[in-house]
Amino acid sequence: MQGKRILLGISGGIAAYKIAYLIRILKKQGAEVRAIMTPASSDFISPLVVSTLSENPVHMEFWNKKTGEWANHVELALWADVFIIAPTTANTLAKMASGICDNLLLATYFSMKGKTIIAPAMDLDMYQHPTVKRNMETLLSDGVSIIPATEGALASGLEGQGRMEEPENIAAYIQDFFQVKKTADSKRILITAGPTYEAIDPVRFIGNHSSGKMGYELATACLAAGNDVILISGPTALELTHPNLQLIKVQTAQQMLVAVQEHWKSCELGIFSAAVADYRPENVATQKIKKQAEEHTLHLVKNPDILTWASQHRNEQQKVVGFALETNNAKEYALDKLTRKNLDFIVLNEFVKDVSGFQAETNKITIFDKDKNAIEFPLKSKKEVAKDVLSVVLKN
């Protein structure tokens, strides 16, 4: 952290009082700290405190009415190695997501070419509100990293998720950002994970038992090796944050395809581990289907083949890795998929209930390259399986 230039944005939430501790930690680690405060944040922490601890003037307005000096938001953005906004209120979050630029902090964010990291803080019902979730997903897709709020006692007196992460953990996150070593071999990798849910009516869907764990472990392993990752995830309870991760959450196969189409061109490797539903209902009922007749016929249509699309729309440098979860004739089906979809590798995972496959903590895989050469691995945890997959597919 020695000499790293950290620009700190403080918005108007009660958690702003913790920022004094964050500044102290960053300064002790040798970082240079400058701060931008929204006018509302001064109700929770004094600009004098922030200025004294950071050893730099605090910027709050576009220009100082007493001195006539202009606070150059472009210069601040160019100065910073990273911009951390903490706390990030629901209001600031919404403005960032929708392009509203009505204060110095936001003007600096929209001028920032480097990394922006936010640490949300708000009451639990606000944090769970669909609008707030959509805004966070928008920022994730824009490349902003989010340090999720934690659970605990809130200023409202309620208990739940909404507390800004503790200063020492925010500092550790920033340190991780600087410590990730990029090398000549670092890549931009696209990974799909989890199931897709195909709606039948407002309360029912067609899906599968995929937990998404294999894809998330692959993303974690890629990030640990210094790569940039775009993780396109179907519905899952899993969470993953990292400065070099762009997490895009989707529900359906068609949404996943759109996300892949948007980002595939910028990637060097695609690992398609998602368990995409093969079919979806042709017509989705607008109201819950009532149980009346003895039988109900559901007409299904085929979903787009995301893996085939990626294989057909790649350049000579891009590699495509597919997954095959099979219950019978495993090798035959996996090799057929490898050839038919023109893949560089296929990872065969033989399904054994509660041992290997969906919901299990372990997998037993065999990796076939495009020449149908096989590398077989014993039963391992999905974390170790992810490392095995990367050890094969990242070889030059």
N, C-alpha and C positions, 0 to 999 in steps of 0.2 A: 504493500500500500504506500510505500515511501514515494512521495512526490506525485502521487496520483491526484488528478484534479476532479473533485466531486462537487457537483452543483446540487444543492439541496432545495427542493421546493416544498413549502409548508402551506397547507391549506387549512381552512377554519374548522377544525374539529377538536374536541376535548383532548384527543390523543396527542395534540401538538406539544403538550407539556413534556412528553417523553423525548422530544427532539434534542433538548439540552444534553441528555445522556448520550444520544447517538453522535452528536458533534464531538463530545469529549472522547469517545471511543475512537472515532475516525482520526482525530488530531493526534491522539497518543500513538496511533499506528503510522503516523508520518504523512497522512494525506493532507492536501490543501482543500479547504472547504469554503465555498461561497454559498450564500443563501438568498433565495427569493421568497418573500412572504406575501400571501394575499392579505388585503386589509382586514378581513375577518379573522385571520389567524392571530392577529395581535391581541385579541380578546383572551387568548389562551396561553400565549407565551410572549414575553416582552422582546421587541426587536433589539433592545439594549443587551439582553441576555444572549441572544443569538449572535450579535455582532461581537460581543466580548469573547465568547467561547470560540467562534470561528476565526477571530482576529482579522475580520474583513467587514466592510460596510454591508448592511443589509439593504437589498433592493426590494421596494414595495410598489412604487409607482413608476410610470414611464419617464417622468421627469420630476426633479426636486424643485418644488415651488419656491423654496428659499434661496437656493443657489443657482437655479436655472440649469443644473446639470442633467443630461439625458442618460437614462439607464438603457444602454444599448442591448436589446434582447438578442440580436444576432451575434454580437460579440460574446455574450455570456454562453450562448449555445456552442459557439466555436471553441471557447475556452475549455469546456467540460469534456472530460473523458467519459463520464456517465452522469445522467440526470436522474436523481432519485426523488420522487414526490411522496412525502410521508408527513402527516397522514394524507391519504387521498380520500376526500369526502365524496358522497354520492353526487353532489353538485359538480365538483371538479371532474369527476369521472364522466359524467354525462356530457359536459362541454368538450372534453377531450375526444370523446367518441363521435360527437356530432359536428365538430369543426367550429365551435363557438370560441371566439378569441376576444375576450373582454377584460383581460388583465395581463399584467406583465408575466406572470407564471405561465399562462396559456400561450402567450406570444412566443415565449422562449421554447416551450414544448414544440410548437409548430415550426420552429426554426432549427430544431435539434436534428443533426444528421447522425449523431452517435446513438448509444443505447439509452433508452428511458426505462426505468424500473419504478413501479408504483407499489405502495403498501396501503391498501384500502382500510378504512376504519369507519364504522357506522353501526347503528343498532341492528339487531339480528333480523327483524322483519324487513328492513331496508336492504340488508345484504342478500336476503333470499328473494327479493322482489324480481319478477321476470325482466323488468326494464334494466335493473342494475346488472343482472346476469348477461343480458344481451349486450350491454355496453362493455362489460369486461371481455366478452367474446370478440367484440369488434376490435378492441385494443389489442388483444392477443393476435388477431389476424393482421393487425397493422405492425406487428413486431415488438410491441411493448411486453416486457416481462412483468408478471404480477406475483408479489409475495402474498399468499392468501392470508386473510384475517384468521385469527385463532379463536378458540372458544374460551369463555370465562365470564366473569362479572362485567357488566356493561354499565355505562353512566346512567342509563335509564333505570337501573335496579334489576333488570332482567339478566338471565344467564343464557349464553349461547354464542354462536359464531358472529364475530364482528369486531373483536378487539384487534387493534393494529399489532402486528408482530413486535416482539420485544426488541429494543435497540441493539442488544448484542447479537441477536439473530439476523437483523437487517444488515449489520456490519459484516457478519460472516458471509451473508449472501453476496454482498458487494465484493468481498475479498475473493470469493469463488469466481466471480466474474473476471477479475483480473488474473487469477491464477490459472485459468484454463489456457493451456499452451497450444497455440495454433502452429502446425508444422506444414511442410510442403505437402504432406500426405492428408491433411485435413480436408474433409469433404462436406458438401451440403447434401443431406440425406433425407429422403421422404419416406415416412413409415405410415402405414395404415394399421389401425388396431380396433379390436372390439367387434361387436355385432352391428348389424343395422336393424332398425325397427321399421316395419312397413305397415302403416295404419290400415285397419279394417274399418273402424269407426272412431269417434273421439276417445274411446276408452280401451280399445283392443288393438292388438298389432300381431303381425307375424315376425318372429325373431328366432334366436337360438340361444344356447347357454354360454356363449363366449363371455368370459370375464374381462378380456382385453389385456390380461396380465403379460402374455407373451410379447405383445407389441410394446407395452410400456417398459418391459425389461430391455427390449432391443433399443428403445430410445435412450434409456438410462445408460446402457453400455456405450452407445454411440457418442453421447455427450461426454462421458468420462474419458473417452479417447480424444477429445478436443474437436469433435465435429459439430457442425450446425445441423439441427434437426427440425424438420417440419413434421409434426405428429398429427395426423388426421384421424380422429377418434370417434367411433360410434359410442352409443350410450354405455357408460361404465361408472362404477363408484370410485375408480382410481383417480388420483390427482398426481400431477408432476409439474414441478417448476424448476426452471434453470435459465440463466441469462441467455444461453444460446439455443433455447427451445422456443419454437412457435407452435402453440397448441391450437388446433382448429377442431371444434366439436360439431358433429353432425348427427342426424338421426337416421336418414334413409340412404339407400344405395345411390340414388340420383344426386343427393346432396354431396355424398362422398366423391362421386365422379366429378362434379363441378369443382370441388376443392382440389382434386388431383389435377384436373385440366388447367387450373389457374397456376399451380406451383411446380408442376413436373419439369417444365422447361429449364428452370433455374437449378435443378438438382443433378447430381452425378450418379446417384444410386437410389433405387426405389426398392423398399422391402415391404411387400404387400401381405401382411399377416392378418388383416381383418377377415372376419367370417361374414362375408357379405351375403345377404339373403338372395337366393337365386330368382325368386319370384316375388311379386307384389300384387295386391288386389287391383283389378282393372278400375274399379270404381270404389271410392271411399265414401261411406255413408256419413252424412253431415250430422246425424243424430244417432244415439246408441241404438243398435239393432236389438229389438225385443225378442225374447224367446217365445214364439207363438207356434209356428209350424213344427212338425216332427223332424223335418229336415231343412237344412239351409245350404244352398249351393253358393260357393264363393268362386268366382272366375278370376284366375290368376294370369298375369302376363309376365314375360321374362324381364328381369332387371338388366341394366347395362353391365357389360363385362369390363370392369375397371382394369383388371390386370392385362387383358388383351389390348385395351385402348393404350395403356402406357407402353406396352411392348411395340405397338405399331407406330407410336408417335415419339420415338426416341432417336437421338443421334448416335454416332458411332462410339462415343465415349461413355454413354449412359449404360449402366447395368440394371437388369431387372431380376428380382428374386421373388419367387412365388412360394406359397405354402399349400400343402395338401394334407388335410386331416381325413384319414380313411378308416373305415371299419372292416373292409374286406378287399381282397385283391389289391392291396396297398401299393406295392411296387409297380404293378401294371398300370394302375390309374395315375400314379404320380408321374411315371415316364411319359404317358400319353399327354398329360397336361404340360410337361416340360417341352415336348416337341410341338404340340398343337398351338401353344401360345408363344413359341419362340423365346423361351426364357434363358437366362444365363445360368440360373440355379433354381432348383426346386427343393424345398425342405419338407420331407415326408415326416409326418407325425402320426404314428399309428395309435388309434383311439383304444384306450383300455379304461373302463369306467373307474373313476376315483384314483387312477394311477397316472394316466397320460391323456392330455386333451383338455377339453373345456372344464373349467372349475377346478382342475387338479393343480397341485403345486409343482408337479414334475412333468417332464416330457421325455420321450425317447425318440430321437430323430435320426434320420438318414438324409444326407445332403447329396444330391446328384448334380453334377455340372452339365453343361450343354452337350458334352460328349458322352453323357450317361455314366461317367465314372462315379462310383459311390464311396462316400465316407460315412461310416456308421458310428454312432456314439451310444454309450450306455445310458441308462435312465439317470437323469440329473434334474436338479432344480431348474426352474425356468430362468433364473438369473444366470446360472452356469451355461444353460443352453444358448442364451443370447450371446454370451462370449464365444461359444463354439461357432455359432453362425457367422459372427463378424470375423473370426479368425480365418474362415474360409473365403467369404465373399469380398473381403477387403484386400485380399492378396492381389498384387499387381500381375 
